[in-house]
Amino acid sequence: MNFTPLHDRVLVRRIESEEKTAGGLIIPDSAKEKPQEGEIVAVGEGARKDSGELIPMAVKAGDRVLFGKWSGTEVKLDGKELLIMKESDILGILGDDAAAKAA
C-alpha cells in the first residue's frame, strides 16, 4: 500500500489495549473500548498559512500518539483498519521523543 495523507492529515494504526487487567482478569471484546493510542503510519506535508508558507508537521511516522475518542475517520487499506485524522486531533506524543521535542 502506498498512501500519503494530504495537508495536515495523518494516517494512524490503533495500538490494541491489554487483554487482561492488572489483577489477571480477561476482558471480553464486548467490554473493551476502542483504544485511543496509536502509531503514526504516514503524515502529510503540513498545513499552509494564508501567505502560502508551509507549517511543518509536529509528528512523524513511527511516533506513538494519544488522540480523542471520536477522532478521525476509519478506513480499510490493504485489509488493515486505520484512521485518518487531522494533526490537531492528536492530543500528544508518547515516549522519549516527546520529552526531547518539549525541551
Residue pairs with C-beta under 8 A, 6 or more apart in sequence:
1 77
1 78
1 80
3 11
3 42
3 77
4 42
4 44
5 11
5 42
5 43
5 44
5 84
6 44
6 45
7 44
7 45
7 46
7 47
7 48
8 44
8 46
8 47
8 55
8 57
8 86
8 87
8 88
9 43
9 44
9 84
9 85
9 86
9 87
10 40
10 41
10 42
10 43
10 44
10 57
10 59
10 84
10 85
10 86
10 87
10 90
11 40
11 41
11 42
11 43
11 82
11 83
11 84
12 38
12 39
12 40
12 41
12 65
12 67
12 72
12 82
12 83
12 84
12 85
13 38
13 39
13 41
13 80
13 82
13 83
14 34
14 35
14 37
14 38
14 81
14 82
14 83
15 35
15 37
15 38
15 39
15 64
16 35
17 32
17 33
17 35
17 37
18 27
19 26
19 27
20 26
20 27
21 27
33 69
34 69
36 66
36 67
36 68
36 69
37 64
37 65
37 66
37 67
37 94
38 64
38 65
38 67
38 83
39 62
39 63
39 64
39 65
40 59
40 60
40 61
40 62
40 63
40 64
40 65
41 61
41 82
42 61
43 57
43 59
43 60
43 61
43 87
44 57
45 54
45 57
46 54
46 55
46 56
46 57
47 54
47 55
47 87
48 54
48 55
49 55
57 87
58 87
58 93
58 101
59 65
59 87
59 90
59 93
63 93
63 94
63 95
63 97
64 93
64 94
64 95
65 90
65 91
65 92
65 93
65 94
66 90
66 91
66 92
66 94
67 83
67 85
67 89
67 90
67 91
68 89
68 91
71 83
71 85
71 89
71 90
72 83
72 84
72 85
72 89
73 83
73 84
73 85
74 81
74 82
74 83
75 81
75 82
75 83
75 84
76 82
92 98
93 101
